Amino acid sequence: MILPNAESAQIPEDKILGYLLSSTHRSGKAKAAFFVNFGFWSQEWQKLAAALRRHARENPLAAYEATAFGQRYVADGTLVAPDGTALNVRSVWFINSDGAAPRFVTAHPLKRKTA
């Protein structure tokens, strides 16, 4: 199963620039260092947003849970960076109980699987 309505996923500019690609955000700066290392730049923040939407459309859900406010979804899998690297990433999405469009919550690297 993939993220429901993934084609209409919403990722606000501020979520990318003010969080995922922010070198000064308290909890986002480590994520920013990771994403920037593979060619995601704040000047072209739309590339990361597009990669996250593709990630949601192409990777199976690892978990989902119902909350009082809607559904929380977690997708794990490959996210292709601008430099061509296939990153192992987890993205988290939320769909309000009164809406159908998934809203981006966060993303972070996952450890590589060892053989």
LINPEDA-V807332 format. One line per field, one symbol per residue. ss: DSSP state (h for helix, s for strand, l for the rest). psi: psi as a letter, one per 30 degrees, with the letter a starting at -180 (. if undefined). Layout:
ss=???
psi=???
//
This chain:
ss=lllllhhhlsllhhhhhhhhllllllllhhhhhhhhhllllhhhhhhhhhhhhhhhhhllsssssslllssssssssssslllllsssssssssssllllllsssssssllllll
psi=klkkhefgkkjkefeeefdegjffkeffeeeeeeeefggjkefhffeeeeeeeeeeffklkfllkklffakkkkkkakkklfgfkjkjkkkklkjlfglfkkkkelklklkkkk.
//
